[in-house]
């Protein structure tokens, strides 16, 4: 058996609280970040809500939103 691709709905009659979606991450130019694949880097540019340009010293990479693998240090 495989899991369904769609997320589960919250029913209004459920005794459990509705899950809270995580807040979107916001980065600014100059922020030091870490990425699961590229390592340490510094944000060099921002495209509002679309992507962040990050310099990882070995490469400059455009990371698309929602920045799942990137965190601010």
CORRANOR-V827476 format. One record per backbone hydrogen bond with DSSP energy under -0.5 kcal/mol. NH is the residue of the N-H (numbers start at 1). CO is the residue of the C=O. E is the energy in kcal/mol with one decimal. If there is no record, write none. Layout:
((NH:CO:E) (NH:CO:E))
This chain:
((11:9:-0.6) (14:11:-1.9) (21:19:-0.5) (30:43:-2.6) (31:28:-2.1) (33:41:-2.7) (34:71:-2.4) (35:39:-2.1) (36:69:-1.9) (39:35:-1.9) (41:33:-2.5) (42:55:-2.0) (43:31:-2.6) (44:53:-3.1) (45:53:-1.5) (47:51:-2.9) (48:46:-0.6) (50:47:-2.7) (51:47:-1.7) (52:63:-2.5) (53:45:-2.7) (54:52:-0.6) (54:61:-3.1) (55:42:-2.9) (56:54:-0.7) (56:59:-2.9) (58:56:-2.5) (61:54:-2.9) (61:59:-0.6) (63:52:-3.0) (63:61:-0.7) (64:62:-0.5) (65:50:-2.9) (67:64:-1.6) (70:67:-1.2) (71:34:-2.4) (73:32:-2.9))
